[in-house]
Amino acid sequence: MSTEISPLAPEQFPEMHPVAGVRLAAIEVGVRYEGRADVTLVDLAAGTTVAGVLTKSKAPGAPVDWCRKILPRGTARGLVVKAGNANVFTGDAGRIAVEETAAAAADLLGVEARDIYVASTGVIGEFLDHTIVTEQLPRAHNSLSETAWRDAADAILTTDTFAKGASRTARIGDATVTISGIAKGSGMIAPDMATMLSFVFTDAAIPAPVLQNLLVRNAEPTFNSITVDGDTSTSDTLLLFATGQGAEHPVPTSADDPVLAEFSAALHDVLHDLALQVVCDGEGAQKLIEIRVTGAESDAAARRMGLVVANSPLVKTAVAGEDANWGRVVMAVGRSGELADRDRMSVSFGGIAIARDGRPVEGYDEAPVTAHMKGRKVLIETSVGVGGGAWTVWTCDLTHGYISINADYRS
């Protein structure tokens, strides 16, 4: 974790509501870092269901393989997260490390290894003796607490500059339930399901298939609509656990069950909050960029266009230089491969139209645009003139800080 906090960071770590059936602990074992916790253990109550979305990378880490293997069971009793070593491209040694970690945690919690989820983040291609972690897990077990959210959020960080958390309450029927989650991510962020990890917990009682559908549909406009550098991690993992230990409520039969409307909205808020915190902690970031695409052939086309704009180094460096270079936005939309009508396109910065109907707006006032570009948050809007599709994505600017961080990452 960097000592220089991002200028886009929240003023403080949020107040986290405890989640019935969830206990957490964080310990220092020296995976890579000194003087900070780097392993997190979570104990989950009996009956906990789980949903997950995992990286689509074709070179996934051993922990991702493990989670993907056990996820169809829909049950969970624990989670172990390691920071500093991704356990990616480590062959059989990596697989054995995950299996032994799950087994060690299962022994401590008195459950089956196949109900223990494992996640790792950090350097790719470095071997780690798993006993460094497994022999220290009893220390974590002895310090499990319902309130150790900040400790857990700190322990999963790598190049991040601040801990990320979000918490909400919602009603299901007449019962109030809680949703609390943590995340890490700073670089190698282009979620496709993000080195992005996020773990969200609720005390609601929701069957695993319903929970999975809820997570997938809410991941698309949140974690799958952010990017820092266009690089999809080998370790991206988003897990949602439902303990069923909260107030009694009607059990939903599908993700579309009306009883889940408020819960789904609150889940979206938590995921959106965490996703934007990841972008705000983008390596070297000085500005948060929101990109709204309208008039596309479909929502999916608008999302792809938005991500091309968001991942364009030319767009990102223009924002870093506080230059409203709308031509770079047009360029990015044009190379997206999606249908666009050049002669009906428009581009706005900060709500001020700069180009319309395929040409610059005559006599537009540059002063408010310049003022907008100097702020911490920059809004770019483009309409491509072919349909009703719309989507919003978020990214950050590209500065010298990104180069410095990644040039020195392994040293």
N, C-alpha and C positions, 0 to 999 in steps of 0.2 A: 504494500500500500504506500502510495506516494505521500510525502509530508507536505507538499504544496497542493492545497485543496482547489478543485476546479472553481472558477468564478461563477459557474452556473449551479453550484451545489445548493440544496435547500439550506435554510438558516440553521436547522438542527435536525437530528434524527427524530422521527415522529413518535408520538405515544403509541405503543403497540398494545392492542387488547389481547390478553391471554386467551388461548384457545383450549377449551376443555379437551383433555385427552392428548395434549402435546406437551412434552418436556424436552428442553434443549440444554446442551452444554458445549463449550468450546475450550480446547486445550492447545498448548504449544508442544509440538513434538519435533520441530526442526526439519520439516520436509524440505524447505528451501530458505525460509526466512528465520531471522533471529529476533528475539524480543517481542514476539507477537503470536497470538493463537493462529493455528493453521489447520486444525481438524475439528469438525463439528459432528456431534452425535445427537440424533433426535429419536426419542422414544415415543411411539404411537400406540394408543389404546387398542385393545382387542376389538375387532369389528371395523377397523378403519378401511375405507375403500380408497382407491387411487386412480388417477388419470395422468397421462403424460403425453407430451409431444417432444420428439427428439430430433437431433440434427439429421438432415438428408445427405450430409457429406458421405462420399463413398470411401472415406478413410476415417471411420469413426473410432473413438477410443474404446478400450476394453470396458470401462464403466457404462458407456452407452450400449454396447452389445449386451451387457448384463441386464440393464434396465429394460431393454427391448424384449429380452427373453422372458422376464418375469412379469411384465406389465399385463399381458392378457389374463392373468389370474385375477386381477382387479383388487387384490388385498395388499396391505402393507402394515408392518409393525415397527419399522425403524428406517433410519437414513444415516449414512456416513458420507461426509463431504471433505475432500482433501484439497488444499490450495498450495500451489507451487510446483506441482508435477501433474501433467495432464494424463499420464498413463496412456499415451497414444503412440502407435507404431513401436510397440514393445513386445510383440509376439506372444508366445506362450507365457512368458514371465508376467506380462501384463494381465493376462486372463487369470493366472493363478493368484496374483496379488488381489484382484477383485474378489475372487471366490473365498480366499482366506480372510479378507476384511469382512465380508458378509458373514462368514461363519463365526468369527470372533465376536462381532456385534450381536449375532443371534444367541450365542452362548450367554452373553451378559444379560440380555433382555428376556431370555427364556422362551425364544420363539424359533421358527424355522429360518434358515439362511435365505430361502427363496422369498421371504417377506421383508428382506432388508435391501433397500435401494442404496446404490453407491454412485457418487459423482466425483469427478476430479477436474481441476483446472490448473493451467500453468504451462511449463515448457513441454514441447512435443519431442518424443524420441529419447528421453532420458529414463534409465531404469532406476527403480527405487526399491530397496528392501522393504517389503510390506511389514516386516516385524517392527520397524520404526513406528508404525501406526498401531498395529494390532496389540503390541505389548503395552501401549499407553492408553488404550481404550478404557480400561477399568477406572482410570482417573476421571475420564469424562463421565462414565456411568455414575460415579460417586457424587458428581456435582450437577446432575440433571435438575433443571428448574423450569417452572412454568413462565418465568419472566426473563430468561436469558436471551431475548431477541437481539439486543444490540451486540452482545458477545458473539452470537452465531453469525450475524450479518458482517461483523468485522473479520471473522475467521475465514470467510470464503473469498476474500478479496485477493487480487493479484496486483495489476497496475492501477487499479481503481484508486481514486483519491478520497472517496467518502463511502460510508456504509449506506446501504439502500434498504428501506423498509416502507411498508404501507399497510394500513389497517382500516377496515370498515365494518359496520354492522348492517344487517338487513333483516327483513321479516319474511318468514315462510309461514303462511297461515297466520296464527296469532302469536307465534314464537319468534323471538329475536335471536339470531345466530351471528356468529363472528367469522370474519375472514381476515387473516393476517399473513403477510408474506415478506420474504427477503429476496434480494437478487444481487448478482455481481456481473460486471461487464464494463469494459472501457475501450478495448481494441479487439480486432478480429470480430467485428459485430456486423452481421448481415443475416439475421435469423432466417432460416428456411425450414420450417416445420409445420440459439444465437450464441471470444470464449465467454458465452453467456450461460449463466446458471440462474434459475429462479425456483424457489420452493414456496408454495402457498398452502395454507392450512385453514380448514374450517371445522367447526364443531357440528355442522349440519349432518343429517343422515341422508345421504344421496347414493343410490346404487351406482356401481362403477360404470356401466354403459351410459347412464345419464350424465354422470360426471365427465366422462370422456367427450361426449358431444358438446357439453357446455364449454369445456376447455378449448376444444378445437375451434369452435365458432368465435370465442372471445380472444384467442391468440392471434387470429388473422388481422384485426384492426389495431392490435397493440404491439406485441413483440415481433410479429411478422410484417410490421409496417415501420420499422426503424432500421437505420443503418449508420454506421460510423465510417467504415472504410470499404464496404462491399465484400469483405472476406467472411465467408460462412465458416464457423468454427467446427472442428472435429469433435467438440465436447458439448455442444448446445443441448441443454436439458431443462425442460420446464415440467415440474411435477405438481399436481394438486392432490392433497390428501383431505379426506372427509372422515372425521373420527366418529360422528354420530353421538357424541357425548354431551351435546348441548341440550337446550330445551326441546321437549317433544313437539313434533310438527308433522303434518301430513307428508307421507313419503311420495315424492314425485315419480310419475311413471314415464316421463320423457322430458327431454330438454325444453320442449315447447309447452310443458304443463304450466298453465297460468299461475299456479302457486309459486313458481320459480322466477317470476318476472322481476321482482325486486332483488332477489339474490343474484340473478344473472347480471343485472345492472351494476350491483356492488362488486361482483367479481371482475367485470370489465373495468371498473374504476381502479381496483387494486392493480390489475395487470397493466393498465395504461399508465398509472402513476409510476410503477416500477420500471416500465419500458422507457419512459421519458427521463427518469433518473439515470438510466444507462447511457442514453444519448448525451445528457448533460455532463456525464463523466467521460465522454469521448476523449481519447488520448490527445492532449494539447488543445482541447476545445475551448473556444472563447465565446462562441455564439451558438444558440439553438436555432435551427432552421426548420420551419414548418412549410411543407410544400403541398398545396391543394391543386388537384387536377380535376377539371370538370369537362363536360362535353365529349367524353370518350365513347367509344363503341360499347363498352361494358365497364362495370366496376373493376373487373380483373385487368382490363386493358389500362384503365386509369392508374391502378396500383403499379403495374409494370412501368408505365411512363414516369410516375412519380419517383420510383426507385432508381431509374436511369438518371433522372435529374439529380437526385440526392447523392448518388455515387459518383457523379462527374467531378473529377479533380478540378476542372476549370470552373465549374459553378462554385465549388466549395472554397477554392482559393480566392475567387472574386469576392465572396462574402467576407472572407478573412481580411481582405484588403478594403472592405467597406465600399465596394464598387458595384452598383446595380447594373451589371453587364447582362442585360436581358437576352442579348444575342446568344449567350452560352446556354440559356434555358431553351431557346428555340432549337439550338444544335442538339441538345440532349433529347428533347422530345422527338426530333426528326430521326435520330438513330435508334430509337427504342424498338422499331419494328412494328409498332402499333399504328393503326389508321389515324391520320390527322389531316385536316384541311388547312393547308398553309395560308390560304387567303381568308380564313375565318378565325385564325388563331389570335389569342390575346394574351398579354403578359402584364401582371401587376406586381409591384413590390410595396409592401406595407399598405395595401388597399388602394394604391394610386396607379391608375392605368398608364403604362408606358408604351405599350404596343397594342394595336387593335386592328382587326381585319387585315392581318398580314403586313402591317407597316407601322412605323412609329407614330405615336399620337402627336399631332402638331401642337407645339407651344406648351407642352406639359411642364409643370413647375418642378424643377429638379431639387429645390431646397428641402421640401418635406421628405423626399425619397432619400436624400443624403442623410438627413437627421435620423430616419428610420434605420438605415444601414449601420449607424454608429451605436445602436442599442444592442443589448444582449440577446434579444429575440428578433429574428428576421422572418417575415412572412412572404412567401413567393406563391403567386397564383397564376395558373394558366388554363385557359379553355381552348380545346382543340377542335371544336366545331363540327363534330360528326354524330353525336348521340347524347344519351342521358347518363352515361357512366361517370362516377365520381369516386375519388379516394383521397385520403390524406396520409402522407408519410412524414417522418421526422428524421433529421440528421443534424450534423454539426459542421462547423467550418474546418478547413484543413490548414494547419499552421506548422511552423517550424518545430513546435513542441512534439507533434506526432512523429516526426523523423527522429528527433533526439531520443524519445522514449524507446522506439523500436530498434534503433541502431545499437542501443546499449542493453537490450532486453535480457540477453543471456550472460552479460558480463557482471 
